[in-house]
Amino acid sequence: MNSDIATLQNIADTLKAEPLASQRLLAEKAGISIGLMNAILKRFVERGWIMLSNVNLRKLSYAITPAGIAELTERSQKFAKRTFAIANKYNEALCAAVAEAKNQGKTALALYGKSYIKFLLVYACQTMGLDFVEKDAGEPVMENAFCLIGEQCEEEVASRLLKEGCMSLMDLIEE
């Protein structure tokens, strides 16, 4: 079902850009054969997600129906809920770790390398009253700071930073 929804989303995106897109273009944009796209479109018409109409004797026009839009909306909402739940879980773990670091006398959180969730680290530092410092992965480890290694840090650099007392951000959020 997920691949059907992904294909429906791809069709919707293509039709938004090219309202009179051919079956060939829909298949090309989805990265599938024309025959498979034909079968998928028939299945989507049966489900009520796609509506077909004749432009002329040789050309069909496709449109996403309200039922198709509702299916895509439901998928988006489920994705958003899962994403928010994960972000909340990570935020709680990070706030707890930053609070513990502050209790141990740390005055800053130093992030070595890049992280997709840097914004959560910044928030945790603001909430718990620690300074947030971004460091290049090659810089020396800060004294009196809670030092984290971003998940985008190269493996050999991360290994060195671990030996120097830093903690892996990935290990922290997976606890």
Order of alpha helices (4+ residues) and beta strands (2+ residues): alpha-alpha-alpha-beta-beta-alpha-beta-alpha-beta-beta-alpha-beta-alpha
